[in-house]
Amino acid sequence: IANKVKKITEYKCLVCDAINENPISFTKRNGDPYVETHHVEQVTTLKKGVLSIDNLITVCANHHRQLHYGNSSVVSQDEGSFTFEIDGKEISVPKIKVN
């Protein structure tokens, strides 16, 4: 699922994209841009749907660490997006849609 999500988002960090920064961090040896897949609702909660594509976003390594260990939280979510508060700023990230 993670590889499919990365292709759908074109290997972009959705947080960088939302704040108008370069959403591609670097290119791997195989030519693919590097990006990580993040579970918005932590897997350890064992809640229904936590492993679904609706709970995934792609982020650069820096934002992935920040979402886990930094000053960040999920403020809200709706059918189309997640809203995070990161360092006091609200950032809306679109949910991944499978066609």
C-alpha angles and dihedrals in degrees: 000000000000093000091049091050091051091053092047091053091043089241092293128149099238092205093053089046091052092052094044096250125132103286094201113077103186142322121256123226090263091058098253118125113248117247135149130223117234128198105221093200105046116251090228090070088071089210119159111272096018090125095045125109088247088071097051134091131169119240140168117256091258095054091042091059091042092053090052102038109012136080096290141117141168107259098182146330136204135177093289108032153015120231116208131186107218118178091340096310125109113229124185117210122187119241115243114258123202114212 
